[in-house]
Amino acid sequence: MSLSAAKSRVMQARTQIETGRLDDVEPTLAAAEGFLAGLDPLDAPHAPAVLAQIAELRAEMAGVLMPEQRTRLSAAEGKLRQAADQRAMGLSPADVELTLDQAAQLLAGIPEHHTEAARAELAAQRARPVSSPLAAPTPPLEPTAPLEPAPAPAAEHPADVASARASRLVEQAWSLVESGRTEAVDAVLGEAAAHLAAVPASPERDGLLVRAEAVRAGMLAADRAEARRRRAGELDRQLSRAEDDLRWQPEQAMPPLRRVLDRLGDDDVIEALGEEGLAEYRGRVAALDERRRAALKASALETALPLVAELERRVAEGPISASDGHEVDRLASGLRSLAFRARQALRAEDDDAPAGLGQVRGEQPGADRPGRAEGDDAEIGAVRLRADAAEAALGALVEDWRVRMRAQAVHDRWLVLLDGVEDWADESDDPAQRPLEEPRLPKTREAVQRLRHFVRDDDGDEAPAIRAVYRAAAETFERAGVRLDAAFGAMLDDAERRPVPLRGPELDRPLHLATAARYTFEGTRFLEANVARAEALHERWQAEVAAVMTARRELYDRLAAEAGAAWPGIVAGHGPVPFAAGAGPGTTILLSRVHNRAGWDFDGGAHPFSLRHDGVVLAGDYEPHVLAALEHAWYELKLDVNDRIPWDVVAVVEGPGTVGERTMVPVRDFGTGLEIGKREEWPPVPCVRLRIIALHAGPVVA
């Protein structure tokens, strides 16, 4: 269960005995025995000592005065004081004897070692005749001899009455001194002095005054003796408690010793004990402190040595074989706790020792006082060094395990990175087969990307196994980067030899290649060169395309001006009329500034020219010379002649015909009839067929 809980219950039982809570002692001791069941193997050797302490307490309880007995003893002591008062007041012997019998009855059944003083007092009072004069006080009071009884007066005179009363009061005061109840002596002697004031001067009066002073001197001596007894009793109780603590828990012995030293410096104790008494108690404190220090050392070694030996044994088993970091942490924490518990056992137990204790031990004022139970003890120091060495060896084992695990983790990660790309060096690529595309070396690229992060994570660990893996990774990373750089460079060489694409995705490919190079070559020494080369190619192509486009625009503008100037003469030569619905075959018509909708609104595959004009669908075919002029502009001059610019057309009506018209037909669900989409159809519609004999479209004229 718990050794510390058992010790705590034993200490609690000791306190219950000291404070008179005797009914709670046995249950507390039983609880202490229960905590000793099933102790940890390291605590089990301490169990016999605790059981011995429990047995001592039970033996002590056998002789303890129980509360009911204490009450009877106190009542008996009260009866003894009452009998003394009765004797002092001159009551009848029968009354005194009755009171003494009551005291004897109260003392019956109480163990004799608790009633020795009371029984002695009872015997003394019974041995003293009631009618006889009170005996003189014993030294150190040294009172004067008892006064001779005065002859009885022939008649009751007031002075005689006062003298008799004063005599009884003086004897009562002496009885109070004898019984230790000195607090009322001054008042009784004062009353006696008041009665003596009414008594004329006489030898008897002088004798009473001397007797009163002797009683007063006895009172002062008794007060001093009582003060010494009380102070000594107070100090003895603390020292007795320290004695008990030395048997039970030596670490708890310092507080009572500290209280004794503190009291030895108080004026009332100094006055009561004197120098000789003070020296005696200082010597007793020093002796107990030496025993305390020796007990603490023995207890510290008894606890610490098995812990240190266990730690050394576990460390001597060699390298840690666990594979899980949490398991290693738990193992190391458990072993470090052995060292911690050993140091706790060796730790200082008297750090709070009072400053005066050093001088009691004989140390020089101002010298360094040992703050630990072991002081400068070589044996304790050796145990501490063993604990430190074993814990350092444990730290070395843990660090060795961490190095081995880091090396294994690095090696395993290296194997995972190579998985699937081991044969990257066997890849090849021909840039001519895919111009303006990244090299098709997927495994090489993957190897570079994986190793880039792996090499970057190198923290400079100098462990040989880790260094070997990172060296291999760096070499592979470099070789794969060189291969990828060569393939990328060959692709750019091919791109630089090709003609400049004027439009379309090909023109923007260098920008995409620059982006790809940033990702592909990140972390390599080839990044900047490849990105710069791809961006330079993009800039060159853009400049060349801009120059081509400028030249074409200038050509377009010049030819458009020439075509515009030639067109009126061509129209005049054909003599066309504006188109009107109902124009018959053979009619030459003129269509001005119209837009060709072939391929958009009408089927361009059937007729290359078509539109809807004044509600009539017109569909025409080019004369060969007209088609040749358009194709020359499109394919040879690379001019943009399209349906976005207005056309002027001279055509001959061929007659009626049909042409497909673009129509969006709704698609409906077969079951519900709901529209679910649309599809494109080209149903034929009536049209007027034309033969185009002349054309003006931007730079084209024919």
GUKEGU-256605 format. One line per field, with one value per residue (C-alpha): residue number from 1; residue in three letters; y, z, x. Coordinates in steps of 0.5 Angstrom, whole numbers, plus 500, padded with zeros to 3 digits. Layout:
<rs>
kevex c(NUM:...)
kolke c(ALA:...)
c2 c(Y:...)
c3 c(Z:...)
c1 c(X:...)
</rs>
This chain:
<rs>
kevex c(1:2:3:4:5:6:7:8:9:10:11:12:13:14:15:16:17:18:19:20:21:22:23:24:25:26:27:28:29:30:31:32:33:34:35:36:37:38:39:40:41:42:43:44:45:46:47:48:49:50:51:52:53:54:55:56:57:58:59:60:61:62:63:64:65:66:67:68:69:70:71:72:73:74:75:76:77:78:79:80:81:82:83:84:85:86:87:88:89:90:91:92:93:94:95:96:97:98:99:100:101:102:103:104:105:106:107:108:109:110:111:112:113:114:115:116:117:118:119:120:121:122:123:124:125:126:127:128:129:130:131:132:133:134:135:136:137:138:139:140:141:142:143:144:145:146:147:148:149:150:151:152:153:154:155:156:157:158:159:160:161:162:163:164:165:166:167:168:169:170:171:172:173:174:175:176:177:178:179:180:181:182:183:184:185:186:187:188:189:190:191:192:193:194:195:196:197:198:199:200:201:202:203:204:205:206:207:208:209:210:211:212:213:214:215:216:217:218:219:220:221:222:223:224:225:226:227:228:229:230:231:232:233:234:235:236:237:238:239:240:241:242:243:244:245:246:247:248:249:250:251:252:253:254:255:256:257:258:259:260:261:262:263:264:265:266:267:268:269:270:271:272:273:274:275:276:277:278:279:280:281:282:283:284:285:286:287:288:289:290:291:292:293:294:295:296:297:298:299:300:301:302:303:304:305:306:307:308:309:310:311:312:313:314:315:316:317:318:319:320:321:322:323:324:325:326:327:328:329:330:331:332:333:334:335:336:337:338:339:340:341:342:343:344:345:346:347:348:349:350:351:352:353:354:355:356:357:358:359:360:361:362:363:364:365:366:367:368:369:370:371:372:373:374:375:376:377:378:379:380:381:382:383:384:385:386:387:388:389:390:391:392:393:394:395:396:397:398:399:400:401:402:403:404:405:406:407:408:409:410:411:412:413:414:415:416:417:418:419:420:421:422:423:424:425:426:427:428:429:430:431:432:433:434:435:436:437:438:439:440:441:442:443:444:445:446:447:448:449:450:451:452:453:454:455:456:457:458:459:460:461:462:463:464:465:466:467:468:469:470:471:472:473:474:475:476:477:478:479:480:481:482:483:484:485:486:487:488:489:490:491:492:493:494:495:496:497:498:499:500:501:502:503:504:505:506:507:508:509:510:511:512:513:514:515:516:517:518:519:520:521:522:523:524:525:526:527:528:529:530:531:532:533:534:535:536:537:538:539:540:541:542:543:544:545:546:547:548:549:550:551:552:553:554:555:556:557:558:559:560:561:562:563:564:565:566:567:568:569:570:571:572:573:574:575:576:577:578:579:580:581:582:583:584:585:586:587:588:589:590:591:592:593:594:595:596:597:598:599:600:601:602:603:604:605:606:607:608:609:610:611:612:613:614:615:616:617:618:619:620:621:622:623:624:625:626:627:628:629:630:631:632:633:634:635:636:637:638:639:640:641:642:643:644:645:646:647:648:649:650:651:652:653:654:655:656:657:658:659:660:661:662:663:664:665:666:667:668:669:670:671:672:673:674:675:676:677:678:679:680:681:682:683:684:685:686:687:688:689:690:691:692:693:694:695:696:697:698:699:700:701:702)
kolke c(MET:SER:LEU:SER:ALA:ALA:LYS:SER:ARG:VAL:MET:GLN:ALA:ARG:THR:GLN:ILE:GLU:THR:GLY:ARG:LEU:ASP:ASP:VAL:GLU:PRO:THR:LEU:ALA:ALA:ALA:GLU:GLY:PHE:LEU:ALA:GLY:LEU:ASP:PRO:LEU:ASP:ALA:PRO:HIS:ALA:PRO:ALA:VAL:LEU:ALA:GLN:ILE:ALA:GLU:LEU:ARG:ALA:GLU:MET:ALA:GLY:VAL:LEU:MET:PRO:GLU:GLN:ARG:THR:ARG:LEU:SER:ALA:ALA:GLU:GLY:LYS:LEU:ARG:GLN:ALA:ALA:ASP:GLN:ARG:ALA:MET:GLY:LEU:SER:PRO:ALA:ASP:VAL:GLU:LEU:THR:LEU:ASP:GLN:ALA:ALA:GLN:LEU:LEU:ALA:GLY:ILE:PRO:GLU:HIS:HIS:THR:GLU:ALA:ALA:ARG:ALA:GLU:LEU:ALA:ALA:GLN:ARG:ALA:ARG:PRO:VAL:SER:SER:PRO:LEU:ALA:ALA:PRO:THR:PRO:PRO:LEU:GLU:PRO:THR:ALA:PRO:LEU:GLU:PRO:ALA:PRO:ALA:PRO:ALA:ALA:GLU:HIS:PRO:ALA:ASP:VAL:ALA:SER:ALA:ARG:ALA:SER:ARG:LEU:VAL:GLU:GLN:ALA:TRP:SER:LEU:VAL:GLU:SER:GLY:ARG:THR:GLU:ALA:VAL:ASP:ALA:VAL:LEU:GLY:GLU:ALA:ALA:ALA:HIS:LEU:ALA:ALA:VAL:PRO:ALA:SER:PRO:GLU:ARG:ASP:GLY:LEU:LEU:VAL:ARG:ALA:GLU:ALA:VAL:ARG:ALA:GLY:MET:LEU:ALA:ALA:ASP:ARG:ALA:GLU:ALA:ARG:ARG:ARG:ARG:ALA:GLY:GLU:LEU:ASP:ARG:GLN:LEU:SER:ARG:ALA:GLU:ASP:ASP:LEU:ARG:TRP:GLN:PRO:GLU:GLN:ALA:MET:PRO:PRO:LEU:ARG:ARG:VAL:LEU:ASP:ARG:LEU:GLY:ASP:ASP:ASP:VAL:ILE:GLU:ALA:LEU:GLY:GLU:GLU:GLY:LEU:ALA:GLU:TYR:ARG:GLY:ARG:VAL:ALA:ALA:LEU:ASP:GLU:ARG:ARG:ARG:ALA:ALA:LEU:LYS:ALA:SER:ALA:LEU:GLU:THR:ALA:LEU:PRO:LEU:VAL:ALA:GLU:LEU:GLU:ARG:ARG:VAL:ALA:GLU:GLY:PRO:ILE:SER:ALA:SER:ASP:GLY:HIS:GLU:VAL:ASP:ARG:LEU:ALA:SER:GLY:LEU:ARG:SER:LEU:ALA:PHE:ARG:ALA:ARG:GLN:ALA:LEU:ARG:ALA:GLU:ASP:ASP:ASP:ALA:PRO:ALA:GLY:LEU:GLY:GLN:VAL:ARG:GLY:GLU:GLN:PRO:GLY:ALA:ASP:ARG:PRO:GLY:ARG:ALA:GLU:GLY:ASP:ASP:ALA:GLU:ILE:GLY:ALA:VAL:ARG:LEU:ARG:ALA:ASP:ALA:ALA:GLU:ALA:ALA:LEU:GLY:ALA:LEU:VAL:GLU:ASP:TRP:ARG:VAL:ARG:MET:ARG:ALA:GLN:ALA:VAL:HIS:ASP:ARG:TRP:LEU:VAL:LEU:LEU:ASP:GLY:VAL:GLU:ASP:TRP:ALA:ASP:GLU:SER:ASP:ASP:PRO:ALA:GLN:ARG:PRO:LEU:GLU:GLU:PRO:ARG:LEU:PRO:LYS:THR:ARG:GLU:ALA:VAL:GLN:ARG:LEU:ARG:HIS:PHE:VAL:ARG:ASP:ASP:ASP:GLY:ASP:GLU:ALA:PRO:ALA:ILE:ARG:ALA:VAL:TYR:ARG:ALA:ALA:ALA:GLU:THR:PHE:GLU:ARG:ALA:GLY:VAL:ARG:LEU:ASP:ALA:ALA:PHE:GLY:ALA:MET:LEU:ASP:ASP:ALA:GLU:ARG:ARG:PRO:VAL:PRO:LEU:ARG:GLY:PRO:GLU:LEU:ASP:ARG:PRO:LEU:HIS:LEU:ALA:THR:ALA:ALA:ARG:TYR:THR:PHE:GLU:GLY:THR:ARG:PHE:LEU:GLU:ALA:ASN:VAL:ALA:ARG:ALA:GLU:ALA:LEU:HIS:GLU:ARG:TRP:GLN:ALA:GLU:VAL:ALA:ALA:VAL:MET:THR:ALA:ARG:ARG:GLU:LEU:TYR:ASP:ARG:LEU:ALA:ALA:GLU:ALA:GLY:ALA:ALA:TRP:PRO:GLY:ILE:VAL:ALA:GLY:HIS:GLY:PRO:VAL:PRO:PHE:ALA:ALA:GLY:ALA:GLY:PRO:GLY:THR:THR:ILE:LEU:LEU:SER:ARG:VAL:HIS:ASN:ARG:ALA:GLY:TRP:ASP:PHE:ASP:GLY:GLY:ALA:HIS:PRO:PHE:SER:LEU:ARG:HIS:ASP:GLY:VAL:VAL:LEU:ALA:GLY:ASP:TYR:GLU:PRO:HIS:VAL:LEU:ALA:ALA:LEU:GLU:HIS:ALA:TRP:TYR:GLU:LEU:LYS:LEU:ASP:VAL:ASN:ASP:ARG:ILE:PRO:TRP:ASP:VAL:VAL:ALA:VAL:VAL:GLU:GLY:PRO:GLY:THR:VAL:GLY:GLU:ARG:THR:MET:VAL:PRO:VAL:ARG:ASP:PHE:GLY:THR:GLY:LEU:GLU:ILE:GLY:LYS:ARG:GLU:GLU:TRP:PRO:PRO:VAL:PRO:CYS:VAL:ARG:LEU:ARG:ILE:ILE:ALA:LEU:HIS:ALA:GLY:PRO:VAL:VAL:ALA)
c2 c(500:506:507:514:513:508:513:518:514:512:520:521:516:519:526:523:520:527:531:526:523:516:513:514:511:504:505:510:504:499:504:504:496:496:501:496:491:490:495:496:492:498:500:493:493:499:496:492:499:501:495:496:503:501:495:501:505:500:498:505:505:500:504:511:514:514:520:517:515:522:525:521:523:530:530:526:531:536:532:532:540:540:536:541:547:543:542:549:552:547:543:537:531:527:532:531:524:523:528:523:517:520:522:514:512:516:513:506:503:508:505:506:510:515:516:516:523:523:517:520:526:522:518:524:528:521:521:528:529:534:537:538:544:545:543:548:549:544:547:551:556:555:558:560:555:554:559:556:556:562:560:561:567:567:571:573:579:582:582:575:574:578:574:567:569:572:565:561:565:565:557:557:561:556:550:554:554:547:545:549:554:560:565:566:567:574:575:571:574:581:579:576:583:587:582:583:591:590:586:590:589:583:577:573:578:579:571:571:577:573:567:571:573:566:564:570:568:560:563:566:560:556:561:560:553:552:557:553:546:549:552:545:541:545:544:537:536:538:534:528:529:530:523:520:523:520:513:514:520:523:528:531:532:539:543:541:542:549:551:549:553:559:558:558:565:568:572:568:561:565:567:561:556:560:559:552:550:553:550:543:544:546:540:536:539:538:531:530:534:529:523:526:527:520:518:522:519:512:513:517:511:506:509:511:506:501:506:508:500:499:505:502:495:497:502:496:492:496:500:501:496:499:502:507:514:514:507:510:516:512:508:514:517:511:510:518:517:513:518:523:519:517:525:526:521:525:532:537:535:541:547:551:549:555:560:558:551:552:555:549:544:548:551:558:564:566:559:556:551:545:545:538:532:529:535:534:526:522:516:521:524:518:515:522:521:514:517:523:518:513:518:521:514:513:520:517:511:515:519:513:510:517:517:510:512:518:514:509:514:518:511:509:515:515:508:511:517:512:507:507:512:508:507:514:514:509:515:518:524:527:534:534:529:534:541:547:541:540:534:527:524:523:519:524:530:526:524:531:534:528:529:537:537:531:534:541:537:536:539:537:531:528:521:517:513:519:523:517:517:525:524:519:523:529:526:523:530:533:527:527:535:535:530:534:540:537:535:542:545:541:542:550:549:546:551:557:554:554:559:564:562:568:567:561:557:556:563:563:557:560:563:556:553:558:557:549:551:554:548:543:546:549:547:546:550:550:554:561:559:555:560:566:562:561:568:570:566:569:576:575:571:577:582:578:577:585:587:582:584:592:590:586:592:597:592:591:599:600:595:597:604:601:596:602:606:601:598:604:602:595:596:601:596:591:595:592:594:594:587:587:581:578:579:574:570:573:580:583:586:590:588:594:593:587:581:574:570:563:558:562:563:558:552:554:548:548:556:560:566:567:572:575:581:585:578:574:569:570:564:565:562:565:566:563:570:572:566:566:574:572:566:570:575:569:564:568:575:573:578:578:578:576:576:582:587:590:587:590:584:584:578:575:572:564:562:559:554:552:552:550:555:554:552:550:545:543:536:534:528:522:521:528:532:537:541:538:541:544:541:544:543:545:544:547:554:557:562:566:563:568:567:572:576:582:583:588:586:590:590:585:587:583)
c3 c(500:503:507:508:510:515:518:518:522:527:528:529:534:538:538:540:546:548:547:551:545:548:545:538:539:537:531:528:530:526:520:520:520:514:510:511:507:500:500:494:494:495:501:504:508:512:515:521:524:523:526:532:533:533:538:543:542:544:550:552:552:557:562:560:565:562:562:568:572:571:574:580:581:581:585:590:590:591:598:600:599:603:609:609:610:615:619:618:620:627:625:628:627:625:619:617:617:613:608:608:607:601:598:599:596:590:589:589:583:579:578:583:579:577:585:588:590:592:596:600:602:604:609:611:613:617:621:623:629:628:635:635:633:626:624:622:614:612:609:604:608:615:619:626:631:633:638:645:646:650:656:656:659:664:660:653:651:644:644:645:640:635:637:636:630:627:629:626:619:620:620:615:610:612:610:603:602:604:599:593:593:594:590:597:602:601:602:608:611:610:614:620:620:621:627:630:629:635:639:644:644:647:646:643:638:636:635:630:626:626:624:619:615:615:612:607:605:605:600:595:596:594:588:585:586:583:577:576:576:571:566:567:566:560:557:559:555:549:550:551:545:541:544:542:535:534:535:531:525:526:521:526:532:530:532:539:540:536:541:547:544:543:551:553:551:554:561:565:563:565:571:573:571:572:569:571:569:562:561:563:558:552:553:553:546:543:545:542:536:535:535:531:525:526:525:519:516:517:515:509:507:508:503:498:497:495:490:487:487:483:478:477:476:470:467:467:462:456:450:450:445:445:439:441:444:449:451:452:455:461:462:463:467:472:472:474:479:483:483:485:491:493:493:496:502:502:502:508:514:518:514:519:525:529:529:536:534:531:538:542:537:538:532:531:530:523:521:515:519:515:512:511:515:512:513:509:511:505:505:504:498:495:495:491:487:485:483:479:475:474:472:467:464:463:460:455:454:452:447:444:443:440:435:433:432:428:424:423:421:416:413:412:409:404:402:402:397:392:392:385:382:383:375:374:370:365:362:356:352:345:345:337:338:343:341:347:352:358:358:359:365:370:375:374:376:382:384:384:388:393:395:395:401:404:403:406:412:413:420:420:425:425:427:422:419:418:415:410:408:407:403:398:398:396:390:388:388:384:379:377:377:372:368:368:366:360:358:359:356:350:349:349:344:339:341:340:333:331:327:332:332:331:335:339:345:342:343:350:352:354:360:362:361:366:371:370:371:378:380:377:379:386:391:385:382:376:377:376:369:366:368:365:359:358:360:355:349:351:351:344:341:343:340:334:333:335:329:324:327:325:318:317:319:315:309:311:311:304:300:304:301:294:294:296:290:285:287:284:277:278:280:274:269:271:272:278:281:288:290:290:292:286:282:276:274:270:274:276:283:288:296:300:306:308:313:311:316:312:318:323:321:315:312:310:307:302:300:302:302:305:309:310:306:307:309:303:304:299:298:294:291:289:282:281:281:287:291:289:291:298:299:297:302:307:306:303:306:312:313:317:312:316:317:322:317:312:305:298:293:286:284:279:281:279:281:287:292:299:304:311:317:324:329:336:337:345:347:352:357:354:360:362:356:360:356:359:353:346:340:334:327:320:316:309:308:301:298:292:289:287:283:286:280:284:291:296:303:307:303:298:291:285)
c1 c(500:504:510:509:502:503:509:504:499:504:506:498:498:503:500:494:497:500:494:490:485:487:480:483:490:488:484:490:495:490:490:498:498:493:498:504:500:503:508:513:519:523:519:518:525:523:516:519:522:514:511:516:514:507:508:512:506:501:506:506:498:498:501:498:493:486:481:477:483:486:479:479:487:485:479:484:489:483:481:488:489:482:484:490:486:481:488:490:483:483:477:476:480:474:473:480:480:473:477:483:479:475:482:484:478:479:486:484:484:489:496:501:506:501:499:506:506:499:499:506:502:496:501:504:498:495:502:501:497:491:492:499:502:504:511:516:518:523:530:531:526:529:524:524:522:515:512:511:503:501:498:490:488:483:478:477:481:480:488:488:483:486:493:490:487:493:497:492:492:500:500:494:499:505:500:499:506:507:502:504:498:502:498:494:499:500:493:493:499:496:490:494:498:492:490:497:496:491:495:500:507:509:514:508:507:514:514:508:511:518:514:510:517:519:513:514:521:519:513:519:523:517:515:523:523:516:518:525:520:516:521:525:518:517:524:524:517:520:527:523:519:525:527:521:522:529:526:520:522:529:527:522:526:529:523:523:530:529:524:528:534:529:527:534:534:528:529:524:528:535:532:529:535:541:548:549:542:543:549:546:540:545:549:543:541:547:547:540:542:548:544:539:544:547:540:538:545:543:536:538:543:538:533:538:543:538:535:542:544:538:539:546:544:539:544:549:544:547:544:536:533:526:523:518:520:514:517:524:521:517:523:528:523:522:530:531:526:530:536:531:528:535:537:531:533:540:537:538:533:536:536:531:536:536:542:544:545:552:555:551:555:562:562:565:560:560:563:559:554:552:545:544:544:550:554:561:560:564:560:554:558:560:553:551:556:554:547:550:554:549:544:549:550:543:543:548:544:538:542:545:538:536:542:541:533:535:540:534:529:533:535:528:526:531:529:522:524:527:521:519:524:530:531:531:538:535:530:531:527:527:525:524:518:515:517:516:514:518:522:518:523:518:522:528:523:520:527:529:523:523:531:530:526:530:537:534:532:539:541:548:548:555:553:557:550:546:552:553:545:545:552:549:542:546:550:544:540:546:546:539:539:544:540:534:538:541:534:531:537:536:529:530:536:530:525:530:532:524:521:517:509:505:499:496:499:505:507:506:510:516:512:510:517:519:514:516:523:522:518:522:529:527:533:538:544:540:534:536:540:534:528:532:533:526:524:529:526:519:522:525:519:514:519:519:512:510:515:511:504:507:509:502:498:502:501:494:493:496:493:486:487:489:483:478:481:480:473:469:472:470:463:462:465:459:454:450:443:442:438:431:426:424:430:430:436:442:441:447:446:450:451:454:457:454:457:458:454:457:458:455:447:448:451:458:460:455:456:462:458:451:447:440:438:432:428:431:436:442:447:453:459:466:468:475:479:475:477:484:484:482:487:492:491:490:495:501:500:498:492:486:481:474:467:468:469:464:464:462:459:458:454:449:443:443:436:432:435:436:441:442:440:443:437:437:432:429:431:425:425:421:417:415:416:420:425:432:437:438:441:444:440:441:435:434:431:429:435:437:443:449:455:460:464:467:469:472:473:479:485:482:479:477)
</rs>
